[in-house]
């Protein structure tokens, strides 16, 4: 099974393991780490990455809002550490990078993927990241809903522009939910979830 996910408690894992794409709407109260990747991507050609210094907040607002403080930096740094541990070299400017690491946080509501010709695009994602005017494209299926208090990590291949659509390919995606403790984000659970996302993504290792 190509898609991978970690669920707590164990009973929920056993019930959900038969689903290739679990219905995340049913798992809001559980700790879920879901990862997927482009099986046709040439990861050997991706050696450098640029990590954005802010996290995009997915809210009800029509304009992009960004999270940039000590807490968000801890989350970004954990992704950066795991990328370095897997053999990728971080660069200071995006123009020198083979890939962009972009992070988002679902802060107030649910968002859904729209499908165009059978492929998921961020048609309903307000304030989405874009690079040089390019959006991005998933060559694999993804969860179709995201819950409040979720972290989304995406590795976007800057070398993969599709000339006919001006879209860049997301070669790896991580969705981590069940991170809230009451109304607050549990930082320890978040950092553990990030580590788990990389642990179950060995294909990224150089």
C-alpha positions as CSV (number, residue, x, y, z in Angstrom):
1,X,0.0,0.0,0.0
2,X,1.7,3.2,-1.2
3,X,0.0,5.6,1.2
4,X,1.2,5.4,4.7
5,X,-0.3,6.7,7.9
6,X,0.1,6.3,11.7
7,X,-3.0,6.3,13.9
8,X,-3.4,6.3,17.7
9,X,-5.0,4.5,19.3
10,X,-4.2,1.1,17.9
11,X,-7.8,0.1,17.5
12,X,-8.4,2.9,15.1
13,X,-5.3,1.9,13.2
14,X,-6.6,-1.6,12.7
15,X,-10.0,-0.3,11.6
16,X,-8.5,2.2,9.1
17,X,-5.6,0.1,7.7
18,X,-7.7,-1.3,4.9
19,X,-8.5,2.1,3.4
20,X,-5.9,3.3,0.9
21,X,-7.1,6.9,1.5
22,X,-8.6,7.2,5.0
23,X,-11.5,9.6,5.5
24,X,-9.7,12.1,7.6
25,X,-13.1,13.7,8.5
26,X,-13.7,10.6,10.7
27,X,-10.3,10.8,12.4
28,X,-10.3,14.3,13.8
29,X,-9.9,13.2,17.4
30,X,-7.1,10.8,16.6
31,X,-3.4,11.4,16.0
32,X,-2.9,10.8,12.3
33,X,0.3,11.1,10.2
34,X,-0.4,10.6,6.5
35,X,2.3,10.8,3.9
36,X,2.4,10.2,0.1
37,X,4.8,10.8,-2.7
38,X,5.3,10.9,-6.5
39,X,6.6,7.4,-7.3
40,X,7.8,8.7,-10.7
41,X,9.9,11.5,-9.2
42,X,13.7,11.4,-9.5
43,X,14.7,12.1,-5.9
44,X,18.4,11.7,-6.8
45,X,18.1,14.9,-8.8
46,X,16.8,16.8,-5.8
47,X,19.8,17.7,-3.6
48,X,19.1,21.2,-2.2
49,X,16.0,22.7,-0.7
50,X,14.8,26.1,0.5
51,X,12.6,26.2,3.6
52,X,10.1,29.1,3.8
53,X,10.5,31.0,7.1
54,X,6.7,31.3,7.7
55,X,3.8,28.9,7.8
56,X,0.7,29.7,5.7
57,X,-2.5,29.8,7.9
58,X,-5.5,28.3,6.2
59,X,-8.4,30.4,7.5
60,X,-11.7,31.8,6.4
61,X,-10.0,34.9,5.1
62,X,-9.8,35.6,1.4
63,X,-6.2,36.9,1.7
64,X,-3.1,34.9,2.8
65,X,-2.1,35.1,6.5
66,X,1.2,33.8,7.8
67,X,2.4,32.4,11.1
68,X,5.8,33.6,12.0
69,X,7.0,33.5,15.6
70,X,9.0,31.3,18.0
71,X,6.4,28.5,17.9
72,X,6.2,28.3,14.1
73,X,9.9,28.4,13.9
74,X,10.1,25.2,16.1
75,X,7.9,23.5,13.5
76,X,9.9,24.7,10.5
77,X,13.2,23.8,12.2
78,X,12.0,20.2,12.8
79,X,11.2,19.8,9.1
80,X,14.5,21.3,8.2
81,X,16.4,19.0,10.6
82,X,14.7,15.9,9.1
83,X,15.5,17.1,5.6
84,X,19.2,17.6,6.6
85,X,19.3,14.2,8.3
86,X,18.1,12.6,5.0
87,X,21.0,14.2,3.1
88,X,19.5,17.3,1.6
89,X,21.4,20.6,1.7
90,X,19.6,23.7,2.7
91,X,20.2,26.9,0.7
92,X,19.5,30.5,1.6
93,X,17.7,31.6,-1.5
94,X,14.9,29.8,-3.4
95,X,16.6,30.5,-6.8
96,X,19.4,28.1,-5.8
97,X,17.2,25.3,-4.6
98,X,16.0,22.1,-6.3
99,X,12.9,22.0,-4.2
100,X,10.8,24.2,-1.9
101,X,9.6,23.1,1.5
102,X,6.3,24.8,2.2
103,X,4.2,24.4,5.4
104,X,0.6,25.2,6.1
105,X,-1.6,25.1,9.2
106,X,-5.3,24.6,9.2
107,X,-6.4,27.1,11.9
108,X,-10.2,27.5,11.7
109,X,-12.0,25.3,9.3
110,X,-12.0,22.5,6.8
111,X,-10.8,22.8,3.2
112,X,-11.3,20.4,0.4
113,X,-9.4,19.4,-2.7
114,X,-11.2,20.0,-6.0
115,X,-10.5,17.6,-8.9
116,X,-9.8,18.6,-12.5
117,X,-9.6,15.8,-15.0
118,X,-9.1,13.3,-12.2
119,X,-6.1,15.2,-10.7
120,X,-6.2,17.2,-7.4
121,X,-5.4,20.9,-7.5
122,X,-5.6,23.6,-4.8
123,X,-8.6,25.3,-6.4
124,X,-10.1,26.0,-3.1
125,X,-7.0,27.0,-1.2
126,X,-7.0,30.7,-0.5
127,X,-3.7,32.5,-0.6
128,X,-1.9,29.4,-1.8
129,X,1.9,29.5,-2.3
130,X,3.1,30.1,-5.8
131,X,6.6,30.4,-7.3
132,X,7.2,32.7,-10.2
133,X,3.5,32.6,-11.0
134,X,3.3,28.8,-10.9
135,X,0.9,26.9,-8.8
136,X,1.4,23.2,-8.0
137,X,0.1,19.8,-8.9
138,X,-0.3,16.5,-7.0
139,X,0.4,13.4,-9.2
140,X,-1.1,11.2,-6.4
141,X,-4.3,11.0,-4.4
142,X,-4.5,13.0,-1.1
143,X,-6.9,13.2,1.8
144,X,-9.9,15.2,0.6
145,X,-10.5,17.1,3.8
146,X,-8.3,18.7,6.5
147,X,-9.3,19.3,10.1
148,X,-8.6,22.3,12.3
149,X,-5.2,22.0,14.1
150,X,-3.5,20.2,11.2
151,X,0.0,20.7,9.8
152,X,0.5,20.2,6.0
153,X,4.1,19.8,4.7
154,X,4.8,19.8,0.9
155,X,8.0,19.4,-1.0
156,X,7.7,21.1,-4.4
157,X,10.1,20.2,-7.1
158,X,11.2,23.4,-8.8
159,X,12.6,21.5,-11.7
160,X,9.3,19.9,-12.6
161,X,7.3,22.6,-14.3
162,X,4.7,21.3,-16.7
163,X,5.0,23.5,-19.7
164,X,1.4,23.0,-20.8
165,X,-0.1,24.0,-17.4
166,X,2.6,26.0,-15.6
167,X,2.3,23.7,-12.6
168,X,5.1,22.5,-10.4
169,X,5.0,18.9,-9.0
170,X,4.6,18.2,-5.3
171,X,6.9,15.2,-4.9
172,X,6.1,14.6,-1.2
173,X,3.2,15.5,1.1
174,X,2.7,15.1,4.8
175,X,-0.6,15.7,6.6
176,X,-0.5,15.6,10.4
177,X,-3.7,16.0,12.4
178,X,-4.9,15.4,16.0
179,X,-2.4,18.0,17.3
180,X,-4.7,20.1,19.5
181,X,-4.7,19.8,23.2
182,X,-8.0,21.5,24.1
183,X,-7.9,24.7,22.0
184,X,-4.1,24.8,21.9
185,X,-1.6,23.2,19.6
186,X,0.5,20.5,21.4
187,X,4.1,21.3,20.3
188,X,5.5,18.0,21.6
189,X,2.9,16.0,19.6
190,X,3.5,18.2,16.6
191,X,7.2,17.6,16.6
192,X,6.7,13.9,17.1
193,X,4.3,13.8,14.2
194,X,6.9,15.6,11.9
195,X,9.5,13.0,12.9
196,X,7.1,10.2,12.2
197,X,6.2,11.6,8.8
198,X,9.9,11.4,7.8
199,X,10.3,8.0,9.5
200,X,7.7,6.5,7.2
201,X,9.1,8.2,4.1
202,X,12.4,6.4,3.6
203,X,12.2,6.9,-0.2
204,X,13.3,10.5,0.5
205,X,16.6,9.5,2.0
206,X,19.7,10.3,-0.1
